[in-house]
Amino acid sequence: MTLIFCGNDYKYEIEGIMKLFIPAVRFKHIFSDAPVSSDDADNVTVSVKESEESVGLSVSVNYLGRHAEREQIISADDTSDRELLLSKLLYQAMSEISGIVPKWGVMTGVRPVKRVNRYIDSGCSEDEIREIFRREFYCSEEKFDIAYRTAQVQRSIVRGVRDSSFSLYVNIPFCPTRCSYCSFISQTTESGKKLIPDYIGLLCREIEFTAQTAAALGLTLETVYFGGGTPTSIEAAQLEQIMRTIENSFDMSGVREYTVEAGRADTITREKLETIKRCGCSRISVNPQTLNNSVLEAIGRRHTAEQFYEAFRLARELGFDHINTDIIAGLPTDTPESFNDTVDRLIALAPENITVHTLSIKRAADLNYSENKGTVLKNPTGIMVDHAARRLTESGYSPYYLYRQKNMLENLENIGWCKKGEESLYNIYIMEEIQTILAVGAGASSKLVDLRGKRLERIFNYKHPLEYIKHFDLMLEKKKEIVDFYAEKK
C-alpha cells in the first residue's frame, strides 16, 4: 500500500493508524507539495492545504476496491494538533471501509497508562479523563477502564520513586531455539556456543564499569532484572559468574527486587534455580506461553506443558514465592477454548503474577513470513483477552502494568496481572518511564530519566553478541554519556 503525504510529513502517526487496521504490512511513501496519483490500487492520500484564513485537512482512502474520504476545515490560528485531527479522519475512513473499530481508538502510543497518570496528576477526575479518552481519542469504555484500573494500582509505587535510584537490566541474548513469533535480538545457544564465554567475560566488565559510574554519580540500585533471550539458556556456573559480579560490584543493600526470567521450561534445572536463589534473586518467570502442546510445537517452542508444570513445581519447592507466568493470546493454531483452558489452569497454580501478551507480528519474526500468517491475523484474539481479564479479575488479580506494540492483533495490549502487593517494580518503572534503567549486554538499551527536567535519553548497546564483543571498548566510551546526562540534570 502507498501512503501519499501532500503538504505534510506526518508519516509516523499516519502509518501507526494504518497498522491498527492492516498489521505487518510494508508501506511505500510519497511526499509532495501538490496532489499526486499512485500506481498502487491501495493507497491513502493525507493532505494539508493552508491559506491565510483557514487550513484544510483531508484524507482519501482506496482499499480493497472501496473508497472513503473525510475532511475538516479549521481556522488558520487554530492551535489544535493537526496530526491528531488527521489521524481521526483516517480512523473514520478506514473504519468505514474495513468495518474494524479498534478499541483503543486513535491511540497508537506504547503507554496509554502514562497518559492516564498525567491527567490524574493534573487534577482531572475519573469521569473527566474518561470523557477525554472518548472524545479526543475514540477510546472504548472497556479499554479506558483497564487503563484507569492499572494507573490506580501504580499510584503509590509511582509516587515513591526516588530521584537518585536506578534499576539494572542484564541482557542474555541466547535461547535454545527461536520461537516463530520472536523478534528479539538473540542467538540460539548452539549457533552462539563459541561466543558465550567471551560474551560473559565482557558482560561482567560492563557490569563493573556501570557500577563504578553509578557510584560516582551517587545513584542507588533499587531493582535488578535479567532478561533476554532466555537467561537460563546459559550454564549455572555462567549465571553465577554474572550474578556474583553484580554482588561484588554494586552496593546491594538498597535492592528491593531481583528478577531473573527463567523463561523456557526446557532451560530450567534444579542446579540453575539453586544458583539463582543462592545469588539473591527473589523473583523468577516461568513462561509456558500456552499449555497446549500442539500450539507449543507450532511456534517452535521445544518443551511441553508437562515440563512447564515440573519447572513450576521445582521453583516452588526451592522457595521461590514470587513467580510470574507469561502467556500469549492469538498464537498460531490456538483457539479461544484452548487459550481459556490455559488461563484457568494457570490460575489454579496461583502464581503471584500472570502476564497476558497479545501476539504482535513483527517484521523480524519468522511468523511474519510463514504460510499461516493469514490464519493468525484472523484469530479471535479479542475474545481470548477478554476472557483472561474477566477470569483474572474474578480470581483476585489486578492489572498493574500495560503496554502496547506495533502490529498487535486487533490493536490490543499486553497486561501484567498480579495478586495484591505482588507488583513488579521494574516492570512499572520501565513501562511508565519514571526511573533510570542502566542496561548491560548485547541489544540492551539504557534509559536515562530526568523527571524534573522532563528529559529522557537512550543509549543503545551493539545489538548482536558478535558486534558487542568486537566493539566493546567503543561501546563503553559511548556510555560515558551517562555522566554527561547527570551533569546536565544537576
Steps between C-alpha positions, in 0.01 A plus 500: 500500500616855420467791742504842334573806712397827338611813682609311814742238627292326769639161401545345844151562638313434174684172449417413861129553433515284188662217697198496729306369200772329292774355725837373380487674160778700337392841372642703216519874559464798268550858622381787285389863520227436244253213444651196326363169379622151585541188289402299808127420510512508880605849606437776750541873440538722807479871414554831679407812299573833665369846416511830686165434668464124525664159487341212312568151633392200295556130446410289198519121527488232230514152650360160401320658206317747725536875542442735795578866562495729803585869535503773762556877473653689790596865531860597430555601861353178644766339723345151488736209437470460122664160506238375747216650295626326187540176693135518604389565142702203379362283782145587393570423133675169570226393741242568231684293240616211719225477758772487767464728804825478704418511871789732585379748242771718349743430784808359333741558788662225702398638841133602537522469880770767503246733340244413771755572772574842350131593505466380861806706597344808339195464725249343259229273640436150370191619310692789345779270381246250369336774293837617362585143396161461333481838327863565407626148436187291422606259775243238604359483851657161571851608401473819700386297800799265482742792456349689793502190724867449414585862581325473837704192595819682401436827685673429831795337323542784250493761777765312697774505235817672622680733263838345581392137451547283191442148375751267336395298195721207396447355151579137419431484124500122460219245471484124436295564183330801346121515542314585180346819644826633648668816371750549783869514418614157611698198386443135563738353755619258230598770247641728771679232702849628415405861579343442841820485716640822347159663519465425870851622575430835334154521653662476842740780403206716394325427831812617688523813282132577560538454876793741507302755300194469725710533816676810368159657429361409841229275355333227706416161349136407564415210267691247290340329201645225278330471160581381153484273311473245776744561789481137612618380158859543623663270757451530876866589552472777239190641669684497831798680345274783386297519821810496721647782291187706569519416872868595520467816290186670633377600843211253524366627834230710333380234254126442541449256215718255306346321201628235260290392203549127519264498205494173313442179690753314285780717646405466866690259722528457875863613486414825319212583732714428807771726359255782429350471847839484671617812317215716629223478240153537653277481192500278191291451189407155379324562171289234328347742239234229463418171671391343171778272373394522136520882515843481665613282211349738244701797633828307523515498877662167576358419836169357619234616744611217725854642511356837599308342788816324618706823482231692691480227767879497536511879541241482777689215667818711505322790670414740217186675622491769230439328166373654177356301209466645149236395248424627150155550347470440126772241442485291179254207524376613843125533559294690757420171671865395519614846614228518764611161629856632533376800700290285733780249558748776583259662744470162671880505554467843669818671377550846645502657152342402169593708197263481205664601173325556169687357203686766307611406149835673460688528172803327652297204625490177301121498538475810282623296206326171578221343302254520790532876559164562334337253738666666800371843399145362511539352849218609738760653729266753658282219635806342659620824660152582633470154659839536666411843644169371635641182656804672650284772654267237645801319644635802688763622252532869407664660193818680606680578174381526143669572170437466131713414197473554128326232297316352798203290402176700521693803629496353850756509783726316742395507865682389811258368761595444863368401837469787748842632595686287245566771238836484321669835566730464200211446258323812622817709496597413145150516351407831660852642444534634853842366593839471332577150371870428450517207260791267428554238233446466125175655381450681832373857507567731794221747570604815685212681670489853639146551628560855621652615174258283301784342306543142382803376310600154379840343451502189284753219526602308190218264406663169421738305728778499239472879451496546876821300535681667208410859592490471877745782578323738261173418670640577846628833370149587383356412839690788654198698379332381821729733697424788261126445542519521879731803484232681299232373737676662796 
